[in-house]
Structure formats: C-alpha cells, structure tokens
Amino acid sequence: MFCEKSVELIRELHRMGDGQLPAFNEDGIRQVLEEMKALYEQNQTDVNEAKTEGKSELIPSIKFRHSCLLRNQRCIAAYLYDRLLRIRALRWEYGSVLPTNIRFHMCAEEMEWFNQYKKSLATYMRSIGGEEGLDITQDMKPPKSLYIEVRCLKDHGEFEIDDGTVILLKKNSQHFLPRWKCEQLIRQGVLEHVIS
C-alpha cells in the first residue's frame, strides 16, 4: 500500500521514549524516496496522457498519487525534524561529548548538524556573561545546595575545582564537590549523586 513505509518511520520514533535516539533508518528513507519517485513518474505519465488524449478519468488517480507524495514528504520531514529535536535535547543532557552508543545511531549529516549546533551554542555562551562567558547548560534545575556528595563510577583522573584543589577521581571514591563543577560529569556517567 501507499505511504506505509513512511508511516512506519514515524511509528519507529514513537515507540522509542523521549531522550532515546533510534538508529537512523537509511533503508526506510531510501524506500520512501523510491516510492515517491515511482509515484511522481506515474503521475507525469498520466498527466501527459490526460492532456494529450483528454482522458479525464485519470484525474482522480493523479490526485490520489499526489496526495500520497505529499504525505510521504510530510512523514519524512517529521521523521528528520523529530530526530534533530532529540539530538538537540541530547546536547543539553550530555554536554558537548555524546556517548558512543548515541553517536553510533546518528548518520553523518546528523553528526555534522550536532557539531554545528554545539559550536553555535558555545559561541553564544561565550558572548554573554562577561569575560568567561556563561554556561547556560548548567543547573537545569535550581540547586537545593551549592555542594553535593558524589561517588565516582569509573576512573577519570585529576579534576581541578575553582580554588585550585586537584582531586583524583578514582572508581568508588566519594567527594563533596561544588554542584556546578560536577553536574556535567554526572550527565556523562563519570559521577553519581549520592543521596543520603
């Protein structure tokens, strides 16, 4: 049937929860584009035939195929736009470095878009807030306290805080650190917030 493959792309995204990025379905996109090309070519043939031979009975099928073309176009645009929204949200959740399993699900064009978005956001953050800029990705929720207790989930190496103190982040070590300094590492899975 017409438009089934394009609707399946939308269903695939809908099945995944928010914050999750399914693998880019290049095969599904290609199949939809091939269907669109076939519909367009059939329409061109029928339009030429209807004009030259005056066959008005072809008009309903031409209109139907044109509607299918428009639907496929809307579905592909919705699929790609939803993926970009998810990728943008991942930048705010994980920071400028995405985990490998998420990058694996992105196509080359999406990686390029992510890098451009990351650069644009960094440029904007440098332009506000004085000399050092302002990191607007920090404190997505208002903090209850300025310092939190964290446990290191994997070896990360040395970590310097504002007062110049260098802390060695080793697996299973616990530290009392400024929230804004370790929030990014919590999102990356290096640290976990210890709630006592």
C-alpha positions as CSV (number, residue, x, y, z in Angstrom):
1,M,0.0,0.0,0.0
2,F,1.0,3.6,-0.5
3,C,2.7,5.5,2.4
4,E,3.1,2.5,4.6
5,K,6.9,2.8,4.8
6,S,6.8,6.5,5.7
7,V,4.3,5.9,8.4
8,E,6.4,3.1,9.8
9,L,9.3,5.6,10.2
10,I,7.1,7.7,12.4
11,R,5.9,4.7,14.4
12,E,9.5,3.7,14.9
13,L,10.2,7.1,16.6
14,H,7.0,6.9,18.6
15,R,8.0,3.5,20.0
16,M,11.2,5.0,21.4
17,G,10.8,7.0,24.6
18,D,11.8,10.7,24.9
19,G,15.5,11.1,25.3
20,Q,16.3,8.0,23.2
21,L,17.5,8.0,19.7
22,P,16.9,5.0,17.5
23,A,19.3,4.2,14.8
24,F,18.9,6.3,11.6
25,N,16.8,4.2,9.3
26,E,18.6,4.9,6.0
27,D,17.0,1.9,4.3
28,G,13.5,3.1,5.2
29,I,14.2,6.6,4.0
30,R,15.6,5.2,0.7
31,Q,12.5,3.0,0.2
32,V,10.2,6.0,0.8
33,L,12.1,8.1,-1.7
34,E,12.0,5.4,-4.3
35,E,8.2,5.1,-3.8
36,M,7.9,8.9,-4.2
37,K,10.0,8.8,-7.4
38,A,7.8,6.0,-8.8
39,L,4.6,7.9,-7.9
40,Y,5.9,11.1,-9.4
41,E,6.9,9.3,-12.7
42,Q,3.5,7.6,-12.9
43,N,1.8,10.9,-12.3
44,Q,3.9,12.6,-15.0
45,T,2.9,9.9,-17.5
46,D,-0.8,10.1,-16.6
47,V,-0.8,13.9,-16.7
48,N,0.7,13.9,-20.2
49,E,-1.7,11.3,-21.3
50,A,-4.7,13.2,-19.8
51,K,-3.6,16.4,-21.5
52,T,-2.9,15.0,-25.0
53,E,-5.7,12.4,-25.2
54,G,-8.2,14.2,-22.9
55,K,-8.6,11.3,-20.5
56,S,-10.4,12.9,-17.5
57,E,-10.8,9.5,-15.8
58,L,-7.1,9.7,-14.9
59,I,-7.6,12.8,-12.8
60,P,-8.7,11.0,-9.6
61,S,-5.8,8.6,-9.6
62,I,-3.4,11.6,-10.3
63,K,-4.8,13.4,-7.3
64,F,-4.6,10.3,-5.1
65,R,-0.9,9.8,-6.0
66,H,-0.2,13.5,-5.5
67,S,-1.7,13.2,-2.0
68,C,0.5,10.2,-1.3
69,L,3.5,12.2,-2.5
70,L,2.6,15.0,-0.1
71,R,2.0,12.6,2.8
72,N,5.4,10.8,2.2
73,Q,7.1,14.2,2.1
74,R,5.4,15.3,5.4
75,C,6.3,12.0,7.1
76,I,10.0,12.2,6.1
77,A,10.2,15.8,7.2
78,A,8.5,14.9,10.6
79,Y,11.0,12.0,11.0
80,L,14.0,14.1,10.3
81,Y,12.8,17.0,12.4
82,D,11.9,14.8,15.4
83,R,15.4,13.3,15.2
84,L,17.0,16.8,15.2
85,L,14.9,17.8,18.2
86,R,16.1,14.7,20.1
87,I,19.7,15.3,19.1
88,R,19.4,18.9,20.3
89,A,18.0,17.7,23.7
90,L,20.9,15.2,24.0
91,R,23.3,18.2,23.7
92,W,21.7,19.8,26.7
93,E,21.6,16.5,28.6
94,Y,25.0,15.1,27.9
95,G,27.0,18.2,27.0
96,S,29.3,18.6,24.0
97,V,30.5,15.0,24.0
98,L,27.9,12.4,23.3
99,P,28.3,8.8,24.5
100,T,29.5,6.4,21.8
101,N,26.2,4.4,21.8
102,I,24.3,7.5,20.9
103,R,26.8,8.7,18.2
104,F,26.5,5.2,16.7
105,H,22.8,5.8,16.0
106,M,23.4,9.0,14.1
107,C,24.1,9.5,10.4
108,A,27.0,11.6,9.1
109,E,24.7,14.6,8.4
110,E,23.2,14.4,11.9
111,M,26.7,14.4,13.4
112,E,27.6,17.5,11.3
113,W,24.4,19.2,12.4
114,F,25.2,18.3,16.1
115,N,28.7,19.8,15.7
116,Q,27.4,23.0,14.2
117,Y,24.8,23.3,16.9
118,K,27.4,22.7,19.6
119,K,29.6,25.4,18.1
120,S,26.7,27.9,17.8
121,L,25.8,27.2,21.4
122,A,29.4,27.6,22.6
123,T,29.7,30.9,20.7
124,Y,26.5,32.2,22.2
125,M,27.6,31.2,25.8
126,R,31.0,33.0,25.3
127,S,29.2,36.1,24.1
128,I,27.2,36.5,27.3
129,G,28.2,36.7,30.9
130,G,31.4,38.8,30.8
131,E,35.0,37.6,30.2
132,E,34.5,33.9,31.0
133,G,31.1,33.6,29.4
134,L,28.1,31.9,31.0
135,D,27.4,28.2,30.8
136,I,23.6,28.0,30.3
137,T,23.7,24.3,30.2
138,Q,24.5,24.1,34.0
139,D,21.8,24.0,36.7
140,M,18.9,22.9,34.5
141,K,17.0,22.6,37.8
142,P,17.6,25.1,40.6
143,P,20.0,23.6,43.1
144,K,19.0,22.9,46.7
145,S,22.6,23.3,47.9
146,L,25.8,24.5,46.3
147,Y,27.8,21.4,47.3
148,I,26.8,17.8,46.8
149,E,28.3,14.4,47.6
150,V,29.2,12.4,44.6
151,R,30.6,8.9,44.0
152,C,33.0,8.2,41.2
153,L,31.7,5.4,38.9
154,K,34.9,5.0,36.9
155,D,38.5,6.2,36.9
156,H,38.6,9.7,35.4
157,G,41.9,11.1,36.6
158,E,42.6,14.5,38.1
159,F,39.8,17.1,38.5
160,E,40.5,20.7,39.4
161,I,38.0,22.9,41.2
162,D,37.9,26.7,41.4
163,D,40.1,27.1,44.4
164,G,42.9,25.2,42.7
165,T,42.4,22.0,44.6
166,V,43.1,18.9,42.5
167,I,41.0,15.9,43.3
168,L,41.8,12.4,41.9
169,L,38.6,10.8,40.7
170,K,39.1,7.1,41.1
171,K,36.4,4.4,40.9
172,N,34.2,4.1,44.1
173,S,35.8,7.2,45.7
174,Q,33.4,9.7,47.3
175,H,33.8,13.5,47.3
176,F,32.0,16.7,48.4
177,L,32.2,19.0,45.4
178,P,30.6,22.2,44.0
179,R,27.4,21.2,42.2
180,W,28.1,23.2,39.1
181,K,31.6,21.7,38.6
182,C,30.4,18.1,38.7
183,E,27.0,18.3,37.0
184,Q,28.5,17.7,33.6
185,L,30.4,14.6,34.9
186,I,27.2,13.3,36.4
187,R,25.4,13.5,33.0
188,Q,28.4,11.8,31.3
189,G,28.2,8.9,33.8
190,V,31.5,9.5,35.5
191,L,30.0,10.6,38.8
192,E,26.7,9.8,40.6
193,H,25.0,12.0,43.1
194,V,24.9,10.3,46.5
195,I,21.6,10.9,48.2
196,S,21.8,10.2,51.9
